[in-house]
Amino acid sequence: MIIDAYTATITSDSVDVRIISDSPKDITVLIDPESALIINPQIHVNNLYFFKYRCNTPYMNNWKSATADNTPYLNNWKSATADNRLLSDKEYTLHMSQDQEKKHEIRFKTLAIPPGQKICRFGILTDLHIAHNYIQRPDSGKRLYGKALELAQTYITEIEKQGADFIIFPGDTLDPASKENITLFTDLKNRSSIPFYPVIGNHESWGTGDGNKFNRLFCAGENGFYAFSVGNVRFIMLSTPEQSSLYPQTAQYAWLKQELEEHGRSMNIFLFLHFSIILHPCVRGYKNDGMQQLYNSKELRELLQKYKGIKAVFAGHKNVPSKIMHHGIAHILSPQLIQAPCGYDVVDVYDHGLTKTTYEIDEQDYVWQSRMAYGRGWQERYGTEESRNFTLLF
């Protein structure tokens, strides 16, 4: 019987549903106006069978991970035809049944599309923790460090296939920025068909890491802060390897003020950094370990509030999908590939808004491994549905 089912992604282009069952028998799925039979579960872990269903997608795909017994892959994606595309900003109910058991239902609402022309699409891959010497053990715990390079390679390619114009890496891409790990990231960058825009995190400089070299090679200079524009959108990339990185006495703080004075009233502004400048729900209360925010976060928030063009601040580090609106600015956290919910974000930017979508990786056995390491608390790692998939108007 079906034990659980949930929506990993919700847009008008693609609704990705993951289904967990204690039986390998076929699952029938019905969603107006289409129905399909999902056959051949691709992954079998701990006496559970993992199915997936994607409606309304323009392309088919396979599971990207091995089954427990290494059996050949069989495609169990099911797609709607082009004339059965789901509508944006509309509620749907998806019905599932298996072997005449009681039906399981999921209700969801597709994202609204912001007004105006689409400006760009970009992916966010944060906290990859790529390292050349990680060895993955079956009981390696919550973070699947040994899978970091493999998943980075896979989902850089996947983001390219989804039509992204570039990928942003909000810190802890390398663990640390050693000579060997810099070579790995350089190879990934050179093989990619789209630009990379990284910023440094706290892990690049640990141990044998060379944060200055990382900045010189990937972040437009040794200081590690830079900016670029796409249409009427200004992307401000901040260097925060430490929680004290943006004190007013620093050159970066002066540069940020100059950027905001020049562009903060006439363009839409997105900021990217590793540490957040607001305390998100995932680390409030007893969960607050003091390693979430920059030390002068309050002062930075007050600075940003002076500029009407600032629309969103994207951060990594804690990696639980989250969105907090504060004085009209969206503060957003993105997930990481190697820890539940094991995903990445794709952002579509329009003249008057954006959509942010979280995609869960296809390697459901990896996802399950990280979940089980968390025990009963794994659901908290997923945040709310509105934190994973949302439309922001501006």
The 8 nearest C-alpha neighbors of each residue, nearest first, counted from 0:
[[1, 20, 21, 22, 97, 2, 100, 98],
 [0, 2, 20, 3, 19, 21, 97, 18],
 [3, 1, 20, 19, 0, 21, 4, 18],
 [4, 2, 19, 1, 18, 5, 20, 17],
 [5, 3, 18, 17, 19, 16, 2, 6],
 [4, 6, 17, 16, 7, 18, 3, 105],
 [5, 7, 16, 8, 15, 17, 9, 14],
 [6, 8, 15, 16, 359, 358, 5, 17],
 [9, 7, 15, 14, 6, 358, 357, 356],
 [10, 8, 14, 109, 13, 388, 110, 15],
 [11, 9, 109, 110, 12, 13, 14, 8],
 [10, 12, 87, 109, 85, 86, 13, 110],
 [13, 11, 10, 56, 55, 14, 85, 84],
 [12, 14, 56, 10, 55, 11, 54, 15],
 [13, 15, 9, 8, 53, 54, 10, 16],
 [14, 16, 53, 8, 7, 6, 52, 13],
 [15, 17, 6, 52, 51, 5, 7, 53],
 [18, 16, 51, 4, 5, 50, 6, 52],
 [17, 19, 4, 50, 51, 49, 3, 16],
 [20, 18, 49, 3, 2, 48, 1, 4],
 [19, 21, 1, 2, 48, 22, 0, 47],
 [20, 22, 47, 0, 48, 46, 1, 2],
 [23, 21, 20, 24, 0, 48, 47, 1],
 [24, 22, 48, 40, 25, 21, 39, 20],
 [25, 23, 22, 26, 97, 98, 38, 39],
 [24, 26, 38, 37, 97, 23, 27, 36],
 [27, 25, 97, 37, 96, 36, 28, 24],
 [28, 26, 36, 96, 95, 35, 37, 97],
 [27, 29, 95, 35, 34, 94, 36, 26],
 [30, 28, 34, 94, 93, 33, 95, 35],
 [29, 31, 93, 33, 32, 34, 92, 94],
 [32, 30, 33, 29, 34, 91, 92, 93],
 [31, 33, 30, 83, 34, 29, 85, 79],
 [34, 32, 31, 30, 29, 79, 35, 83],
 [33, 35, 29, 28, 30, 32, 36, 31],
 [36, 34, 28, 27, 37, 29, 77, 33],
 [35, 37, 27, 26, 28, 38, 25, 34],
 [38, 36, 26, 25, 75, 27, 35, 39],
 [37, 39, 25, 75, 40, 36, 26, 24],
 [40, 38, 41, 75, 73, 25, 37, 23],
 [39, 41, 50, 49, 42, 48, 38, 23],
 [40, 42, 39, 66, 49, 72, 62, 50],
 [41, 43, 66, 49, 40, 48, 44, 364],
 [42, 44, 48, 47, 67, 66, 46, 49],
 [43, 45, 47, 46, 42, 364, 48, 67],
 [44, 46, 47, 43, 48, 67, 367, 21],
 [47, 45, 44, 21, 43, 48, 22, 20],
 [48, 46, 21, 44, 45, 43, 20, 49],
 [47, 49, 43, 20, 19, 21, 23, 42],
 [50, 48, 19, 42, 40, 18, 43, 20],
 [51, 49, 18, 40, 17, 19, 48, 41],
 [50, 52, 17, 16, 18, 76, 53, 49],
 [51, 53, 16, 76, 77, 15, 54, 17],
 [54, 52, 15, 14, 77, 78, 16, 76],
 [55, 53, 78, 79, 14, 56, 13, 77],
 [54, 56, 79, 13, 84, 78, 12, 85],
 [55, 57, 13, 58, 54, 78, 12, 53],
 [58, 56, 55, 59, 81, 78, 12, 80],
 [59, 57, 56, 60, 78, 55, 76, 77],
 [60, 58, 76, 78, 57, 61, 56, 77],
 [59, 61, 76, 58, 62, 74, 75, 63],
 [62, 60, 74, 63, 76, 75, 59, 73],
 [61, 63, 361, 64, 362, 41, 60, 72],
 [62, 64, 362, 361, 61, 65, 360, 72],
 [65, 63, 362, 62, 66, 361, 364, 363],
 [64, 66, 69, 67, 63, 42, 70, 72],
 [65, 67, 42, 69, 68, 70, 43, 41],
 [66, 68, 69, 43, 65, 44, 42, 70],
 [67, 69, 66, 70, 65, 43, 71, 42],
 [70, 68, 66, 65, 67, 71, 72, 64],
 [69, 71, 68, 66, 72, 65, 67, 41],
 [72, 70, 69, 73, 66, 65, 41, 68],
 [71, 73, 74, 70, 41, 62, 61, 65],
 [74, 72, 75, 71, 39, 41, 61, 62],
 [73, 75, 61, 76, 72, 60, 62, 39],
 [76, 74, 37, 38, 77, 73, 39, 51],
 [77, 75, 52, 74, 53, 59, 60, 78],
 [76, 78, 53, 52, 75, 54, 35, 79],
 [79, 77, 54, 55, 56, 53, 80, 76],
 [78, 80, 55, 54, 83, 81, 84, 33],
 [79, 81, 83, 82, 78, 84, 55, 57],
 [80, 82, 83, 84, 79, 57, 55, 56],
 [81, 83, 80, 84, 79, 85, 55, 32],
 [84, 82, 80, 81, 79, 85, 32, 55],
 [85, 83, 55, 82, 81, 86, 79, 80],
 [84, 86, 11, 55, 83, 87, 12, 109],
 [87, 85, 11, 89, 84, 88, 109, 12],
 [86, 88, 11, 111, 109, 89, 110, 85],
 [89, 87, 111, 109, 110, 108, 86, 90],
 [88, 90, 108, 109, 87, 86, 91, 110],
 [91, 89, 108, 107, 109, 88, 92, 106],
 [92, 90, 107, 106, 108, 93, 89, 30],
 [91, 93, 106, 105, 30, 107, 94, 104],
 [92, 94, 30, 105, 104, 29, 106, 91],
 [95, 93, 104, 29, 28, 103, 30, 92],
 [96, 94, 28, 103, 102, 27, 104, 29],
 [95, 97, 102, 27, 26, 100, 103, 101],
 [96, 98, 26, 100, 99, 0, 25, 27],
 [97, 99, 100, 96, 24, 25, 0, 26],
 [100, 98, 97, 96, 101, 102, 0, 26],
 [99, 101, 98, 97, 96, 102, 0, 1],
 [102, 100, 96, 103, 99, 97, 0, 1],
 [103, 101, 96, 95, 100, 104, 94, 97],
 [102, 104, 95, 94, 96, 101, 105, 1],
 [105, 103, 94, 93, 95, 102, 106, 92],
 [104, 106, 93, 92, 107, 94, 5, 103],
 [107, 105, 92, 91, 93, 104, 108, 90],
 [108, 106, 91, 90, 92, 105, 109, 9],
 [107, 109, 90, 89, 91, 88, 110, 106],
 [110, 108, 88, 10, 87, 11, 89, 9],
 [111, 109, 88, 10, 87, 11, 390, 389],
 [110, 112, 88, 87, 390, 113, 109, 11],
 [111, 113, 110, 114, 87, 390, 354, 88],
 [114, 112, 352, 351, 392, 349, 353, 111],
 [115, 113, 351, 112, 350, 349, 116, 352],
 [116, 114, 350, 349, 351, 117, 113, 352],
 [115, 117, 349, 350, 118, 114, 351, 113],
 [116, 118, 349, 348, 119, 350, 115, 347],
 [119, 117, 349, 348, 116, 230, 350, 120],
 [120, 118, 348, 117, 347, 164, 121, 349],
 [121, 119, 347, 163, 164, 346, 348, 122],
 [122, 120, 163, 165, 346, 166, 164, 345],
 [121, 123, 345, 166, 344, 167, 346, 158],
 [122, 124, 167, 344, 166, 168, 343, 125],
 [125, 123, 168, 343, 167, 122, 335, 127],
 [124, 126, 169, 168, 335, 127, 315, 170],
 [127, 125, 171, 172, 128, 335, 170, 316],
 [126, 128, 172, 129, 125, 147, 171, 335],
 [129, 127, 173, 174, 172, 126, 171, 147],
 [130, 128, 173, 147, 148, 127, 174, 172],
 [131, 129, 180, 132, 174, 133, 173, 128],
 [130, 132, 180, 133, 179, 129, 183, 148],
 [131, 133, 130, 134, 145, 180, 179, 129],
 [134, 132, 145, 130, 131, 144, 135, 146],
 [135, 133, 145, 132, 136, 144, 146, 131],
 [134, 136, 145, 133, 139, 144, 137, 146],
 [135, 137, 139, 138, 134, 145, 140, 143],
 [138, 136, 139, 135, 140, 368, 143, 134],
 [139, 137, 136, 140, 368, 372, 135, 141],
 [138, 140, 136, 137, 135, 143, 141, 142],
 [141, 139, 372, 138, 142, 369, 143, 368],
 [140, 142, 369, 372, 338, 373, 143, 139],
 [143, 141, 338, 337, 144, 140, 369, 139],
 [142, 144, 337, 145, 146, 338, 141, 139],
 [145, 143, 147, 146, 142, 133, 337, 135],
 [144, 146, 135, 133, 134, 143, 147, 148],
 [145, 147, 149, 144, 143, 148, 150, 135],
 [148, 146, 144, 129, 150, 149, 145, 151],
 [147, 149, 151, 129, 150, 146, 152, 130],
 [150, 148, 152, 146, 151, 147, 153, 145],
 [151, 149, 153, 147, 152, 148, 154, 146],
 [150, 152, 148, 154, 153, 149, 155, 147],
 [153, 151, 149, 150, 155, 154, 148, 156],
 [154, 152, 150, 156, 151, 155, 157, 149],
 [155, 153, 157, 156, 151, 152, 158, 150],
 [154, 156, 158, 157, 152, 153, 151, 159],
 [155, 157, 159, 154, 153, 158, 160, 152],
 [158, 156, 154, 160, 159, 155, 153, 161],
 [159, 157, 161, 155, 160, 156, 154, 163],
 [158, 160, 156, 157, 161, 162, 163, 155],
 [161, 159, 157, 162, 158, 156, 163, 155],
 [162, 160, 158, 159, 163, 157, 156, 345],
 [161, 163, 160, 159, 164, 158, 120, 121],
 [164, 162, 120, 121, 159, 165, 161, 158],
 [163, 165, 120, 121, 193, 119, 162, 166],
 [164, 166, 194, 121, 193, 163, 195, 122],
 [167, 165, 122, 195, 121, 123, 196, 194],
 [166, 168, 196, 123, 197, 195, 122, 169],
 [167, 169, 197, 125, 124, 170, 123, 196],
 [170, 168, 125, 273, 198, 272, 315, 197],
 [169, 171, 200, 199, 273, 198, 172, 168],
 [172, 170, 126, 200, 202, 173, 128, 203],
 [171, 173, 127, 128, 126, 170, 129, 125],
 [174, 172, 129, 128, 175, 171, 176, 203],
 [175, 173, 128, 202, 203, 130, 129, 176],
 [174, 176, 203, 208, 173, 202, 177, 205],
 [177, 175, 208, 203, 173, 209, 181, 180],
 [178, 176, 208, 180, 179, 175, 207, 181],
 [177, 179, 181, 180, 182, 176, 208, 209],
 [180, 178, 182, 177, 181, 183, 131, 130],
 [181, 179, 183, 177, 182, 130, 178, 176],
 [180, 182, 184, 178, 183, 179, 176, 177],
 [181, 183, 185, 179, 180, 184, 186, 178],
 [182, 184, 180, 186, 181, 185, 187, 179],
 [185, 183, 187, 181, 186, 182, 188, 180],
 [184, 186, 182, 188, 187, 183, 181, 189],
 [187, 185, 189, 183, 184, 188, 190, 182],
 [188, 186, 184, 190, 185, 189, 191, 183],
 [187, 189, 185, 191, 186, 190, 184, 195],
 [188, 190, 186, 187, 191, 185, 192, 184],
 [191, 189, 187, 188, 186, 192, 185, 193],
 [190, 192, 188, 193, 189, 187, 194, 156],
 [191, 193, 190, 194, 159, 189, 188, 156],
 [194, 192, 165, 191, 164, 195, 159, 166],
 [195, 193, 165, 166, 196, 192, 191, 164],
 [194, 196, 166, 165, 167, 197, 188, 193],
 [195, 197, 167, 168, 166, 194, 198, 218],
 [198, 196, 168, 167, 169, 218, 195, 217],
 [199, 197, 170, 169, 238, 168, 218, 236],
 [198, 200, 170, 238, 240, 239, 171, 203],
 [201, 199, 170, 240, 171, 273, 202, 239],
 [200, 202, 240, 203, 241, 171, 204, 199],
 [203, 201, 171, 205, 174, 175, 204, 200],
 [202, 204, 175, 176, 173, 174, 208, 210],
 [205, 203, 208, 210, 209, 202, 175, 176],
 [206, 204, 208, 202, 175, 203, 207, 201],
 [207, 205, 208, 204, 175, 177, 209, 203],
 [206, 208, 177, 205, 209, 175, 204, 176],
 [209, 207, 176, 204, 177, 175, 205, 206],
 [210, 208, 176, 204, 212, 211, 177, 213],
 [209, 211, 204, 213, 212, 203, 208, 214],
 [210, 212, 214, 221, 213, 209, 215, 222],
 [211, 213, 215, 214, 209, 210, 216, 221],
 [214, 212, 210, 216, 211, 215, 217, 176],
 [213, 215, 218, 223, 221, 211, 212, 217],
 [216, 214, 220, 221, 212, 213, 217, 218],
 [217, 215, 213, 214, 212, 218, 219, 220],
 [216, 218, 214, 215, 213, 219, 197, 196],
 [219, 217, 214, 223, 220, 215, 197, 198],
 [218, 220, 215, 217, 223, 225, 214, 216],
 [221, 219, 215, 222, 214, 223, 218, 216],
 [220, 222, 215, 214, 211, 223, 212, 219],
 [223, 221, 220, 224, 214, 211, 238, 251],
 [224, 222, 214, 218, 238, 221, 220, 219],
 [225, 223, 237, 238, 236, 222, 218, 251],
 [224, 226, 236, 235, 219, 223, 237, 218],
 [227, 225, 235, 234, 236, 233, 228, 224],
 [226, 228, 234, 233, 235, 229, 225, 236],
 [229, 227, 233, 232, 234, 230, 231, 226],
 [230, 228, 232, 231, 233, 227, 118, 119],
 [229, 231, 232, 228, 118, 233, 119, 266],
 [230, 232, 266, 229, 267, 233, 228, 350],
 [233, 231, 267, 229, 230, 228, 266, 268],
 [232, 234, 228, 268, 227, 267, 235, 269],
 [233, 235, 269, 227, 226, 228, 270, 268],
 [236, 234, 226, 270, 269, 271, 233, 225],
 [235, 237, 271, 225, 224, 226, 270, 234],
 [238, 236, 224, 272, 271, 239, 235, 198],
 [237, 239, 224, 223, 199, 198, 240, 272],
 [240, 238, 244, 241, 273, 200, 272, 237],
 [241, 239, 201, 200, 199, 238, 244, 242],
 [242, 240, 244, 239, 243, 201, 200, 293],
 [241, 243, 293, 294, 244, 239, 292, 274],
 [242, 244, 241, 294, 245, 246, 293, 295],
 [243, 245, 239, 241, 242, 246, 240, 238],
 [246, 244, 252, 243, 247, 249, 251, 239],
 [245, 247, 248, 249, 244, 243, 252, 295],
 [248, 246, 252, 249, 245, 253, 250, 251],
 [249, 247, 246, 250, 252, 253, 245, 251],
 [250, 248, 251, 252, 247, 246, 245, 253],
 [249, 251, 253, 252, 254, 248, 247, 245],
 [250, 252, 254, 249, 253, 255, 245, 224],
 [253, 251, 255, 254, 249, 247, 250, 245],
 [252, 254, 250, 256, 251, 255, 257, 249],
 [253, 255, 251, 257, 252, 256, 250, 258],
 [256, 254, 252, 258, 257, 253, 251, 259],
 [257, 255, 259, 253, 258, 254, 260, 252],
 [256, 258, 254, 260, 255, 259, 261, 253],
 [259, 257, 255, 261, 256, 260, 262, 254],
 [260, 258, 263, 256, 262, 261, 257, 255],
 [259, 261, 257, 258, 263, 262, 256, 264],
 [260, 262, 258, 259, 257, 263, 264, 265],
 [261, 263, 259, 265, 266, 264, 260, 258],
 [264, 262, 259, 308, 306, 260, 265, 266],
 [265, 263, 308, 262, 307, 306, 266, 260],
 [264, 266, 262, 263, 308, 267, 261, 231],
 [267, 265, 231, 262, 308, 232, 264, 263],
 [266, 268, 308, 232, 309, 233, 231, 310],
 [267, 269, 309, 233, 308, 310, 232, 266],
 [270, 268, 311, 234, 312, 310, 235, 309],
 [269, 271, 312, 235, 234, 236, 313, 311],
 [272, 270, 313, 236, 314, 312, 237, 235],
 [271, 273, 237, 314, 169, 274, 239, 238],
 [272, 274, 315, 314, 170, 169, 200, 239],
 [275, 273, 292, 272, 314, 293, 291, 316],
 [274, 276, 292, 314, 277, 291, 293, 273],
 [275, 277, 296, 292, 293, 274, 300, 278],
 [278, 276, 275, 279, 292, 296, 330, 297],
 [279, 277, 292, 280, 283, 291, 282, 276],
 [278, 280, 281, 282, 277, 283, 321, 323],
 [281, 279, 283, 282, 278, 321, 284, 323],
 [280, 282, 279, 283, 319, 286, 379, 382],
 [283, 281, 287, 286, 280, 279, 284, 278],
 [284, 282, 287, 280, 286, 281, 285, 279],
 [283, 285, 286, 287, 282, 280, 281, 288],
 [284, 286, 287, 283, 282, 288, 281, 289],
 [287, 285, 282, 284, 283, 288, 281, 289],
 [286, 288, 282, 283, 285, 289, 284, 290],
 [289, 287, 290, 286, 282, 291, 285, 283],
 [288, 290, 287, 291, 292, 282, 286, 294],
 [291, 289, 288, 292, 287, 242, 274, 293],
 [292, 290, 289, 274, 275, 278, 317, 293],
 [293, 291, 275, 276, 274, 294, 290, 277],
 [292, 294, 242, 296, 295, 276, 274, 243],
 [293, 295, 242, 296, 243, 292, 246, 297],
 [296, 294, 298, 297, 293, 299, 246, 245],
 [297, 295, 276, 299, 293, 298, 294, 300],
 [298, 296, 300, 299, 295, 301, 276, 277],
 [297, 299, 301, 296, 295, 300, 302, 303],
 [300, 298, 302, 296, 301, 297, 303, 295],
 [299, 301, 303, 297, 302, 298, 296, 304],
 [300, 302, 298, 304, 299, 303, 297, 305],
 [301, 303, 299, 300, 304, 305, 298, 306],
 [304, 302, 300, 305, 301, 306, 299, 309],
 [303, 305, 301, 302, 306, 300, 326, 307],
 [304, 306, 303, 302, 307, 301, 263, 309],
 [307, 305, 263, 308, 304, 264, 303, 309],
 [306, 308, 309, 264, 305, 263, 304, 310],
 [307, 309, 267, 263, 264, 306, 268, 266],
 [310, 308, 268, 307, 267, 306, 311, 269],
 [309, 311, 328, 268, 269, 308, 329, 267],
 [312, 310, 329, 269, 328, 330, 309, 313],
 [311, 313, 270, 330, 269, 271, 331, 329],
 [314, 312, 331, 271, 332, 270, 330, 311],
 [315, 313, 273, 332, 272, 275, 274, 271],
 [314, 316, 273, 318, 332, 169, 125, 333],
 [315, 317, 318, 273, 274, 126, 314, 291],
 [318, 316, 319, 315, 291, 332, 281, 334],
 [319, 317, 334, 333, 316, 315, 335, 332],
 [318, 320, 380, 334, 317, 382, 321, 381],
 [321, 319, 333, 332, 382, 386, 334, 387],
 [320, 322, 386, 332, 331, 319, 382, 323],
 [321, 323, 331, 386, 330, 329, 332, 324],
 [322, 324, 330, 329, 325, 331, 321, 279],
 [323, 325, 329, 328, 327, 330, 326, 322],
 [324, 326, 328, 327, 323, 329, 330, 300],
 [327, 325, 328, 324, 304, 329, 300, 303],
 [326, 328, 325, 324, 329, 310, 304, 307],
 [329, 327, 310, 325, 311, 324, 326, 330],
 [328, 330, 311, 324, 323, 331, 312, 310],
 [331, 329, 312, 323, 322, 311, 313, 324],
 [330, 332, 322, 313, 321, 312, 329, 314],
 [333, 331, 321, 314, 320, 315, 313, 318],
 [332, 334, 320, 318, 315, 319, 344, 331],
 [335, 333, 318, 319, 320, 342, 343, 340],
 [334, 336, 342, 341, 125, 337, 126, 318],
 [335, 337, 341, 342, 338, 343, 127, 150],
 [338, 336, 143, 142, 341, 335, 147, 144],
 [339, 337, 142, 341, 336, 369, 141, 335],
 [340, 338, 341, 369, 370, 380, 366, 337],
 [339, 341, 381, 342, 338, 380, 334, 359],
 [342, 340, 336, 339, 338, 337, 335, 359],
 [341, 343, 359, 336, 358, 360, 335, 334],
 [342, 344, 358, 357, 334, 124, 335, 123],
 [345, 343, 357, 123, 356, 122, 358, 346],
 [344, 346, 122, 356, 121, 355, 123, 357],
 [347, 345, 355, 121, 120, 354, 122, 348],
 [346, 348, 120, 354, 353, 119, 355, 349],
 [349, 347, 353, 119, 118, 117, 120, 352],
 [350, 348, 117, 118, 352, 351, 116, 353],
 [349, 351, 115, 116, 352, 117, 114, 118],
 [352, 350, 393, 349, 114, 392, 113, 115],
 [353, 351, 392, 393, 113, 349, 391, 350],
 [354, 352, 348, 391, 347, 349, 390, 113],
 [353, 355, 390, 347, 346, 389, 391, 356],
 [354, 356, 346, 389, 388, 345, 390, 353],
 [355, 357, 388, 345, 344, 387, 346, 358],
 [358, 356, 344, 387, 343, 8, 388, 342],
 [359, 357, 342, 343, 8, 344, 7, 360],
 [358, 360, 342, 341, 7, 361, 357, 343],
 [361, 359, 342, 362, 341, 358, 363, 336],
 [360, 362, 363, 62, 63, 359, 64, 61],
 [363, 361, 64, 364, 365, 360, 63, 366],
 [362, 364, 366, 365, 361, 367, 360, 42],
 [363, 365, 367, 366, 362, 368, 44, 42],
 [366, 364, 368, 363, 367, 362, 369, 143],
 [367, 365, 363, 369, 364, 368, 341, 339],
 [366, 368, 370, 364, 365, 369, 363, 371],
 [367, 369, 365, 371, 366, 370, 364, 372],
 [370, 368, 141, 372, 366, 367, 371, 339],
 [371, 369, 367, 377, 373, 372, 368, 339],
 [370, 372, 374, 373, 368, 369, 367, 377],
 [371, 373, 141, 369, 140, 370, 374, 368],
 [374, 372, 377, 371, 370, 376, 141, 375],
 [375, 373, 371, 376, 372, 377, 370, 369],
 [374, 376, 377, 373, 378, 371, 370, 379],
 [375, 377, 374, 378, 373, 379, 380, 370],
 [376, 378, 373, 370, 379, 380, 375, 374],
 [379, 377, 380, 376, 381, 375, 382, 370],
 [380, 378, 381, 377, 382, 376, 281, 319],
 [379, 381, 378, 319, 377, 382, 340, 339],
 [382, 380, 379, 340, 378, 319, 320, 383],
 [383, 381, 320, 379, 380, 319, 321, 386],
 [384, 382, 386, 385, 381, 387, 321, 320],
 [383, 385, 387, 386, 388, 382, 381, 389],
 [384, 386, 383, 388, 387, 389, 322, 321],
 [387, 385, 321, 383, 322, 384, 320, 388],
 [386, 388, 357, 384, 385, 320, 356, 383],
 [389, 387, 356, 385, 355, 386, 357, 384],
 [388, 390, 355, 385, 354, 110, 391, 387],
 [389, 391, 354, 353, 111, 110, 355, 392],
 [390, 392, 353, 352, 354, 389, 393, 113],
 [393, 391, 352, 351, 113, 390, 353, 114],
 [392, 351, 352, 391, 310, 353, 350, 113]]
